[in-house]
Amino acid sequence: MKIRSKVVLFALFFAWVSGSVGAWCFLNIRREEAAFADSRRAMKTHAAVTDIEYFLVRQVRALENYVLLNDEAEKLQLAQAAAQTRQRLAQWEKSAKAREAQGEEIPAVRKVNDAIAEPAKNIEDLLEAGRRSEAMGAVEKEFSPAAVKALAVFSVVKGRTEAEKERTERRMLAELRRNHLSLLGGLGLVAFLGLVFLFALYRSVISPIRELRSWADRVARGEKGQALQFSGGNELTELARSIGEMAIQLTRPKASPPPVEIPESTKGPGPVQSAPPTVPSAPSAAPSAGLRGQAAGQRAEGTAAPSSAGLRGQAAGQRAEGTAAPSSAGLRGQAAGQRAEGTAAPSTAMGGQGAGRAPGPVTAQGKDEFDSAVNAFRDILAQMGGDVPESRRLE
C-alpha cells in the first residue's frame, strides 16, 4: 500500500475514533451534570427540612415557656418561629416548582406544621382571654403530645431527605469516576492508535532508507553487484529498487556493436572472415593522416594514387604469377604485431588492415566518476537518516 493511502486511511480512522471518543465524553458530561443537579436538589430539600424542623422546635418551646412564665419575650419568639416556618415552607414550594428542589415531602411537612400550629393558636386565644389555667391544661393534655407526635413524623421525613441526599452524592461520585475513567480510556486509545501509525510509518519510511544506506555502504566498499531487496510496495521501496537497478546498470560494461562484413573489393583469396569495426583511438589517427598526406603529395607531383581498379589488377597479376595477396587475417595479425611494438596499423581504407578491437577495461577516470556518484548518494541517504557522515573514497 502506498504511503499516501496509509496516511489518508489512518486520518479518516483517527477522525472517526476521535469523534466517537468525543461523543462518549459528551454523553458522560451530560450524565454528570444530571447527577450534579439531582444532588443539588436533594441538598436543598434537606436544608429546607432541617430549617423547618428547627423553627417548629422553637415554636413548641416558646409556646410552653410563654404559658408557664407568661413572658412577653417568649411570645415574641413564638410569633417569629411561626413566621419563619411559614416562610421556609413557601420558599421550598417555590423551589420545587422551579425544579430546584424535591417537592415529594412538602405535603407531609405541611401536615406536621398544621398539627403544631392549630393547638398553638387555640392556646394563644386562651391566654388572650385571660384563661391561663385552661391554657396550661391544654398545653399538658393536648399540645405537648401532639407536638411530640408531629416532631416524630417530621424526623422520619427528615431521615428520608437525608438518605436521598446521600444517594445522590454517591451517584454523583460514581458518575465522576466513570467520566474520568472514560476520558482516560479514550486518551489511551488515541495514544495507542498514534503509536501504531508511527510504527507503520517507521517501517514504511525509515526502514527502506536505512537499508538503502546500508546498500550504499556495501557498494562503497566495492560490492558493486549487490542487489536491493525490499518488502512492500510504497513509493520509497520503488525508488530504492530503481536506484539499485541504475547502479547495477552503471557497473556493467557496454555491449560491443555487431560485426561488419569486409567489402568484396578488399578480400583476398583466403577465407572470408568478419571482424568487428575498430573504434579509432588517438594513436591510430596518425597513420591515416600520414597516408592522406602522402596521397596529397603524389597528386602535387603529378602522380596519381593507385585506384581500386588498379589494385585489383595488381592483385590479379600476382595471383597469375603465383604470389597470393595478403588476406584479411594476415593484415589483422600484422596490425596486432604493430600494436604490440607500439606502431599503429593503417586505417581500414587500405584494405581493412585496422580491424576493430573489443573495448578495453574501465579507465581510472570512469572509476573515479562512479565512486564520486556513490559517495554523493551515500551523503544524501545520511542526511535523510539524520546523520552527516564524511564521504569515503573507494580503495
VMD Tcl script that draws the C-alpha trace (Angstrom):
set ca {
  {0.00 0.00 0.00}
  {1.23 3.48 -0.83}
  {2.28 5.83 1.95}
  {-0.28 8.39 0.82}
  {-3.08 5.81 1.04}
  {-1.93 4.77 4.51}
  {-1.91 8.37 5.73}
  {-5.38 9.09 4.29}
  {-6.91 5.91 5.72}
  {-5.37 6.48 9.13}
  {-6.52 10.11 9.14}
  {-10.10 9.02 8.42}
  {-9.95 6.27 11.05}
  {-8.39 8.64 13.57}
  {-11.11 11.21 12.91}
  {-13.80 8.55 13.43}
  {-12.23 7.33 16.67}
  {-11.75 10.88 17.94}
  {-15.38 11.70 17.14}
  {-16.58 8.57 18.94}
  {-14.47 9.34 21.99}
  {-15.71 12.94 21.96}
  {-19.35 11.83 21.73}
  {-18.84 9.36 24.58}
  {-17.25 12.05 26.73}
  {-20.10 14.45 25.90}
  {-22.70 11.89 27.00}
  {-20.77 11.27 30.21}
  {-20.63 15.01 30.85}
  {-24.40 15.26 30.41}
  {-24.95 12.40 32.83}
  {-22.56 14.01 35.26}
  {-24.48 17.29 35.02}
  {-27.74 15.42 35.70}
  {-26.18 13.75 38.75}
  {-24.97 17.15 39.99}
  {-28.46 18.62 39.54}
  {-30.09 15.77 41.48}
  {-27.54 16.16 44.24}
  {-28.17 19.92 44.46}
  {-31.95 19.38 44.63}
  {-31.56 16.76 47.35}
  {-29.24 19.00 49.35}
  {-31.59 21.97 49.02}
  {-34.58 19.86 50.10}
  {-32.70 18.51 53.10}
  {-31.64 22.04 54.08}
  {-35.27 23.26 53.90}
  {-36.49 20.34 56.04}
  {-33.75 20.98 58.60}
  {-34.67 24.69 58.86}
  {-38.37 23.93 59.24}
  {-37.61 21.38 61.97}
  {-35.55 23.96 63.86}
  {-38.31 26.57 63.76}
  {-41.00 24.01 64.71}
  {-38.99 23.03 67.81}
  {-38.53 26.71 68.70}
  {-42.24 27.28 68.23}
  {-43.14 24.43 70.63}
  {-40.66 25.57 73.33}
  {-41.61 29.21 73.01}
  {-45.31 28.36 73.48}
  {-44.64 26.20 76.54}
  {-42.43 28.88 78.13}
  {-44.95 31.59 77.34}
  {-47.75 29.64 79.04}
  {-45.66 28.75 82.09}
  {-43.79 32.03 82.57}
  {-46.21 34.48 80.94}
  {-43.17 36.18 79.42}
  {-43.70 38.58 76.51}
  {-40.26 37.75 75.10}
  {-41.32 34.14 74.69}
  {-44.47 35.33 72.98}
  {-42.33 37.29 70.51}
  {-40.12 34.26 69.84}
  {-43.25 32.17 69.28}
  {-44.50 34.61 66.66}
  {-41.11 34.77 64.95}
  {-40.75 30.96 64.88}
  {-44.21 30.55 63.35}
  {-43.45 33.19 60.70}
  {-40.08 31.62 59.84}
  {-41.72 28.20 59.50}
  {-44.30 29.52 57.06}
  {-41.61 31.44 55.12}
  {-39.31 28.40 54.78}
  {-42.22 26.25 53.64}
  {-43.20 28.82 50.98}
  {-39.62 29.03 49.69}
  {-39.45 25.25 49.49}
  {-42.64 25.08 47.44}
  {-41.30 27.78 45.09}
  {-38.00 25.92 44.60}
  {-39.87 22.67 43.92}
  {-41.94 24.36 41.20}
  {-38.70 25.66 39.61}
  {-37.22 22.12 39.79}
  {-34.51 23.37 42.11}
  {-35.64 21.16 44.99}
  {-37.60 17.97 45.54}
  {-41.26 18.51 46.43}
  {-42.32 14.98 47.37}
  {-42.14 15.66 51.13}
  {-43.93 19.03 51.12}
  {-47.40 17.61 51.92}
  {-46.04 15.63 54.90}
  {-44.20 18.68 56.25}
  {-47.27 20.89 55.83}
  {-49.34 18.34 57.74}
  {-46.84 18.34 60.62}
  {-46.83 22.13 60.70}
  {-50.62 22.25 60.85}
  {-50.61 19.67 63.68}
  {-48.49 22.08 65.76}
  {-49.88 25.43 64.59}
  {-53.59 24.74 65.30}
  {-53.20 23.78 69.01}
  {-50.77 26.67 69.46}
  {-53.36 29.08 68.05}
  {-56.04 27.79 70.47}
  {-53.69 28.20 73.45}
  {-52.82 31.74 72.40}
  {-56.52 32.56 72.24}
  {-57.00 31.25 75.82}
  {-54.10 33.39 77.04}
  {-55.52 36.45 75.30}
  {-58.84 35.80 77.06}
  {-57.09 35.59 80.44}
  {-57.83 31.93 80.93}
  {-54.32 30.99 81.93}
  {-55.19 27.86 83.91}
  {-57.11 26.39 80.98}
  {-54.22 27.24 78.70}
  {-51.78 25.39 80.94}
  {-54.07 22.35 80.97}
  {-54.34 22.43 77.18}
  {-50.55 22.53 76.90}
  {-50.14 19.45 79.09}
  {-53.02 17.39 77.66}
  {-53.25 18.43 74.01}
  {-50.33 20.49 72.73}
  {-47.36 18.60 74.16}
  {-48.48 15.10 72.99}
  {-49.47 16.47 69.57}
  {-46.13 18.27 69.23}
  {-44.16 15.15 70.18}
  {-46.09 13.08 67.65}
  {-45.69 15.70 64.92}
  {-41.97 16.05 65.54}
  {-41.57 12.26 65.38}
  {-43.28 12.24 61.97}
  {-41.08 15.12 60.92}
  {-37.97 13.17 61.97}
  {-39.00 10.39 59.61}
  {-39.39 12.91 56.80}
  {-36.00 14.37 57.60}
  {-34.43 10.89 57.53}
  {-35.84 10.26 54.06}
  {-34.48 13.54 52.73}
  {-31.08 12.82 54.27}
  {-30.99 9.35 52.70}
  {-31.91 10.86 49.32}
  {-29.11 13.39 49.70}
  {-26.56 10.66 50.39}
  {-27.82 8.57 47.47}
  {-27.48 11.46 45.02}
  {-24.00 12.21 46.34}
  {-22.92 8.61 45.76}
  {-24.41 8.71 42.27}
  {-22.59 11.95 41.54}
  {-19.28 10.45 42.67}
  {-19.89 7.35 40.56}
  {-20.60 9.48 37.50}
  {-17.44 11.49 38.13}
  {-15.38 8.33 38.44}
  {-16.86 6.79 35.31}
  {-16.40 10.02 33.36}
  {-12.75 10.25 34.34}
  {-12.12 6.59 33.52}
  {-13.84 7.00 30.16}
  {-11.73 10.04 29.42}
  {-8.55 8.18 30.33}
  {-9.63 5.21 28.20}
  {-10.32 7.45 25.21}
  {-6.96 9.16 25.57}
  {-5.26 5.78 25.87}
  {-6.99 4.53 22.72}
  {-5.98 7.63 20.77}
  {-2.40 7.31 22.04}
  {-2.31 3.60 21.06}
  {-3.55 4.37 17.56}
  {-0.94 7.12 17.27}
  {1.81 4.68 18.24}
  {0.53 2.13 15.71}
  {0.60 4.78 12.99}
  {4.11 5.88 13.96}
  {5.34 2.28 13.89}
  {3.78 1.70 10.47}
  {5.27 4.96 9.20}
  {8.66 3.95 10.62}
  {8.55 0.64 8.78}
  {7.39 2.30 5.56}
  {9.85 5.22 5.56}
  {12.79 4.79 7.91}
  {13.49 1.09 7.27}
  {13.87 1.46 3.46}
  {16.13 4.47 3.99}
  {18.35 2.51 6.38}
  {18.53 -0.48 4.05}
  {19.34 1.84 1.17}
  {22.11 3.44 3.20}
  {23.50 0.01 4.16}
  {23.47 -0.98 0.49}
  {25.32 2.24 -0.40}
  {27.96 1.40 2.23}
  {28.44 -2.07 0.70}
  {28.75 -0.56 -2.75}
  {31.29 1.92 -1.40}
  {33.35 -0.99 -0.04}
  {33.48 -2.49 -3.53}
  {30.47 -4.85 -3.52}
  {29.01 -3.42 -6.70}
  {26.98 -6.47 -7.66}
  {24.72 -6.37 -4.59}
  {21.00 -6.14 -5.44}
  {18.45 -4.34 -3.26}
  {15.71 -6.44 -1.66}
  {12.70 -4.68 -0.08}
  {9.33 -5.86 1.19}
  {6.24 -3.83 0.41}
  {5.33 -1.62 -2.49}
  {5.32 2.01 -1.40}
  {6.99 4.94 -3.06}
  {10.29 4.64 -1.16}
  {10.76 0.95 -1.96}
  {10.09 1.62 -5.64}
  {12.61 4.47 -5.57}
  {15.19 2.24 -3.86}
  {14.72 -0.52 -6.44}
  {15.13 1.99 -9.26}
  {18.33 3.33 -7.71}
  {19.66 -0.20 -7.28}
  {18.92 -1.09 -10.89}
  {20.56 2.13 -12.04}
  {23.71 1.37 -10.05}
  {23.89 -2.18 -11.43}
  {23.48 -0.91 -14.99}
  {26.25 1.63 -14.44}
  {28.68 -1.07 -13.31}
  {28.03 -3.34 -16.31}
  {30.33 -2.99 -19.42}
  {28.77 -1.64 -22.58}
  {27.84 -4.21 -25.25}
  {30.03 -4.38 -28.40}
  {28.42 -3.40 -31.72}
  {27.56 -6.19 -34.21}
  {30.35 -7.37 -36.61}
  {30.66 -5.79 -40.07}
  {31.42 -7.75 -43.22}
  {34.57 -6.78 -45.16}
  {33.80 -5.43 -48.67}
  {34.44 -7.76 -51.62}
  {36.96 -5.35 -53.13}
  {39.35 -5.79 -50.21}
  {39.01 -9.54 -49.79}
  {41.96 -11.75 -50.69}
  {41.98 -15.38 -51.81}
  {41.91 -16.53 -48.16}
  {38.78 -17.50 -46.24}
  {36.17 -14.83 -45.63}
  {36.20 -13.62 -42.04}
  {34.33 -10.87 -40.35}
  {35.85 -8.55 -37.82}
  {34.24 -6.01 -35.54}
  {34.77 -2.41 -36.51}
  {37.63 -0.64 -34.91}
  {36.96 2.29 -32.66}
  {39.78 4.65 -33.66}
  {41.87 5.84 -30.77}
  {44.25 8.70 -30.52}
  {47.41 6.79 -31.59}
  {45.74 5.20 -34.66}
  {44.83 8.53 -36.19}
  {48.41 9.33 -37.18}
  {48.94 6.68 -39.93}
  {45.70 7.54 -41.72}
  {46.67 11.21 -41.61}
  {50.13 10.28 -42.98}
  {48.61 8.28 -45.82}
  {46.34 11.16 -46.70}
  {49.39 13.47 -46.71}
  {51.29 11.04 -48.96}
  {48.40 10.91 -51.41}
  {48.23 14.69 -51.47}
  {51.99 14.86 -52.21}
  {51.67 12.45 -55.08}
  {48.86 14.49 -56.57}
  {51.02 17.60 -56.24}
  {53.92 15.86 -58.10}
  {51.59 14.80 -60.85}
  {51.44 11.11 -59.96}
  {48.01 9.77 -59.17}
  {47.33 7.43 -56.28}
  {46.57 3.89 -57.31}
  {42.89 3.42 -57.80}
  {40.87 0.47 -56.57}
  {40.70 -0.93 -60.14}
  {44.48 -0.77 -60.42}
  {44.88 -2.52 -57.10}
  {42.53 -5.28 -58.19}
  {44.50 -5.68 -61.43}
  {47.75 -5.85 -59.48}
  {46.27 -8.49 -57.23}
  {45.15 -10.50 -60.25}
  {48.65 -10.30 -61.76}
  {50.16 -11.53 -58.53}
  {47.81 -14.49 -58.47}
  {48.74 -15.26 -62.07}
  {52.42 -15.20 -61.14}
  {51.80 -17.49 -58.15}
  {52.03 -14.94 -55.37}
  {48.93 -14.54 -53.17}
  {47.65 -11.20 -51.99}
  {47.73 -10.69 -48.30}
  {44.49 -11.88 -46.68}
  {42.46 -10.04 -44.09}
  {43.66 -12.48 -41.41}
  {47.25 -11.68 -42.25}
  {46.54 -7.99 -42.15}
  {44.94 -8.36 -38.72}
  {47.95 -10.29 -37.48}
  {50.24 -7.60 -38.85}
  {48.14 -4.93 -37.13}
  {48.33 -6.84 -33.85}
  {52.11 -7.06 -34.13}
  {52.37 -3.36 -34.83}
  {50.26 -2.58 -31.77}
  {52.50 -4.80 -29.66}
  {55.57 -2.92 -30.99}
  {53.92 0.46 -30.36}
  {53.19 1.30 -34.01}
  {49.70 1.90 -35.28}
  {48.20 -0.12 -38.09}
  {46.98 1.64 -41.22}
  {43.33 2.61 -41.45}
  {40.58 0.50 -42.97}
  {40.86 2.49 -46.18}
  {43.90 0.31 -47.09}
  {42.03 -2.97 -47.35}
  {40.70 -3.45 -43.81}
  {44.05 -3.85 -42.10}
  {42.91 -1.90 -38.99}
  {40.17 -4.30 -37.93}
  {38.17 -3.21 -34.84}
  {39.18 -4.24 -31.37}
  {37.00 -5.10 -28.32}
  {36.61 -2.30 -25.76}
  {39.26 -2.31 -23.08}
  {38.80 -2.23 -19.26}
  {37.21 0.67 -17.40}
  {39.56 3.62 -17.17}
  {40.61 5.29 -13.91}
  {38.60 8.39 -14.78}
  {35.38 6.36 -15.17}
  {36.05 4.57 -11.87}
  {36.54 7.91 -10.09}
  {33.30 9.28 -11.55}
  {31.37 6.22 -10.35}
  {32.95 6.48 -6.88}
  {32.01 10.17 -6.68}
  {28.39 9.37 -7.59}
  {28.23 6.62 -4.94}
  {29.70 8.92 -2.27}
  {27.24 11.70 -3.12}
  {24.35 9.21 -2.92}
  {25.58 7.99 0.48}
  {25.70 11.58 1.75}
  {22.08 12.13 0.66}
  {20.97 8.97 2.48}
  {22.90 10.01 5.60}
  {21.15 13.40 5.62}
  {17.74 11.71 5.25}
  {18.55 9.45 8.21}
  {19.55 12.39 10.46}
  {23.34 11.81 10.26}
  {26.04 13.64 8.29}
  {28.95 11.21 7.75}
  {32.05 12.15 5.80}
  {32.34 10.79 2.28}
  {34.78 7.93 1.81}
  {36.64 7.21 -1.38}
  {36.79 3.72 -2.87}
  {40.05 1.85 -2.27}
}
mol new
graphics top color blue
foreach p $ca { graphics top sphere $p radius 0.5 }
foreach p [lrange $ca 0 end-1] q [lrange $ca 1 end] { graphics top cylinder $p $q radius 0.2 }
display resetview
